[in-house]
Amino acid sequence: MKNRLKPIFILCSYLLLPLNCNQAFGQDIQLDDLDNRIEELMKFFNAPGLAISIVHNGEIQYSKGFGTRTIGKDEPVDNNTLFSIGSITKSFTPIALGMLLDEGKVSWDDKVVQYLPYFQLYDPYVTNSFTIRDLLVHRSGLKPISGGTLFYHSDLNRDEIIERLKFLDPSTDFRTRPAYQNVMYLVAAKIVEKISGMPWDDFIRERIFKPLGMNNTVISQSERTRSSNISTAHIFNEKFEVIPIEQEKLDNIAPAGSIYSSANDMARYINFILNNGSVGKDVLVSKHVFAETLKPQIHYSFFKPIHNEFTSYGFGWWLTPKNGNKIIEHSGGVDGASANTIMVHNQAFGVIVLTNTDAAVDWSLSLEVIGEFLNDPDFEEASANMKKGFANRSGERLERQEALAKSRVSDTKPSLALLQYEGIFTDEMYGDISITNKSNGLRIEFSHTPLFSGDLVHWNYDTFEIRRKDPRIQNGFITFEFDSKGTIKGFSIDQPNLLDVDFTELSIQKK
C-alpha cells in the first residue's frame, strides 16, 4: 500500500489490568517505537493487514492490529481479527494426544495400525512399525510435502486422503532423515478421533479453545464464512500487485493447517505453551507429558542463522538451544496468508505475527522482536535476509519468465493432430485427469481439483502450456510421452512450486 497504515486497537494485559505500554521489558524492547517500525515493515512488504501479540511472564504485553482486512476497503484490523495460522495448527494435535495419554488411553509409541487398520504406506514393514511419534516428527521417509496433490483444493475427504497414502514413494529410508509433512498430522488427528469418539475439530474446540478462552478462533470453512471480523487472503499477481483471493477451504487437511485465530487468542495459546500445559491453576496436560512435546525428537535444522547444529523438531515445534536459551518456533502459510510465532521458553517470552499476505513480513517482524529481546544479532541478520529475498522476488520472477521464453523452440508443431491428444489419463494415487479437444483447443481437467484445470496452448514440440484463470496457481506445462510406436502413453507436469504440492510425485499414464 502506498500510505502508512494506522494502528487501531491495543490490549495491554491478559486480564485487562493497567500496564505502562511505553515501558521497556525483557532486555531491550521499546514499545513506544514499535508501532512506527511495524508500519514501516508493512509498507516495505506491501502488506494490507497485520496483527501482533507479545507475551512475557504470563501476560500480554502488547496486542495490536494494523492496516485493513481487505485491500482497498475500510476494514480496520484489530487484535480480534481472524488470520490463518497455517501449520501452527499442527501443534494442537500433540496436545490433544497428550490429554488422551494422561487419561491412559494412548502412548506416543503405539502403532498407528492399532487405531487405524486401513493405514498403509509404501512398505509393509514401515506400515506395521509406524508409531504416533513417527507421525509427529516428520520421519516417514517420504519426500517433503508429500501427498499435496491429494488435498490441495481437492474434493477428497480426510479418509480418502489417508487411504491413498500407500501410493506415495519414499525418498529416504524410514526414520533416517526428516522431511516436512502435512498428511501425517491428518493421520494423527484421526487417531484422536478414534480414541476420543469425538471429531478432531470438536475435540480441539472443547478441550483446548474453550479452557484457554480462545473464543474467536475457528477451524472450518463454514465457521470462517460466518465470521465478520476475518482477514481476506492476498497474493502478488504477475505484475507483483497485491490482489485479494478466495480463502482456501482446508477442511480435508484441517489438522495440518486450517485454524484461523487472532493475535489476542494466540497470545493465550502461547502463554499456555510457555506455562507447560496449564492455564492458571488448571492443568490441561500434565507437566511430564507436555514436556515430551517440547523435547528434541529428531535433528532438523533448515534455516540459518537462527537455527544451528543442535536444532531439532519436537511434536509440532522447531526447537533450538541458543546462547543458553530454548527457542521454540513454527511458521504457517496458506494461499495468501502467513503467520510466525517464536518463543523463548526459559524466559517465558513469545511473539506471534499474523498477516493477510504471502510476503515475509510476519517472519521479519517476529525475528526482529526476538532478536531485540535477546540482544542477538543473528535474528536481525535473518530478518535482513527476509527483506532482501522479498526485494528480489519480482526481479527473480521476471528473470525466470525471460529465461523460459528464451528456451522456447519456435516454429515447431505437435507430433499429432490435436484430436489425437484427447483421452483419459490416470495416476494410481490421484485418479483421473482428462484431456479434451474443445472448439478453442485442448483442455486439461483434474477430476478432484478443478483449480489445477486449464486450457492447453502449444509451447513447442509436444509440450503445452497450462493456462489457468485463477491467480492462486501459476501456469505450468505438460509434456506428452510416447511409446516406440508413436502412441501417447502418458504425460509429465512441469509446474512452478506451489505451497504444498509436488507434481513430480504423479506418474500419469493413459488409461
Secondary structure, DSSP 8 states (H G I E B T S, - for coil): --S---EEEE---TT-----TTSEETTTEEHHHHHHHHHHHHHHHT-SEEEEEEEETTEEEEEEEEEBSSTTS--B--TT-BEE-GGGGGGHHHHHHHHHHHTTS--TT-BGGGT-TT---SSHHHHHH-BHHHHHTT-SSB-TTTTHHHHTT-S--HHHHHHTGGG--BSS-TTTS----SHHHHHHHHHHHHHHSS-HHHHHIIIIIHHHT-TT-B-SHHHHHH-SSB--EEEE-TTS-EEEE-----GGGHHHH--EE-HHHHHHHHHHHHTTSEETTEESS-HHHHHHHTS--EE---STTT--TT-EE-SS-EEEEETTEEEEEEEEEETTEEEEEEEEGGGTEEEEEEESSSSSHHHHHHHHHHHHHHT-HHHHHHHHHHHHHHHTHHHHHHHHHHHHHHH---S---SS-GGGG-EEEEETTTEEEEEEEETTEEEEEESS-GGG-EEEEEEETTEEEEE-S-TTS--EEEEEEE-TTS-EEEEEEE----SS--GGG--EEE-
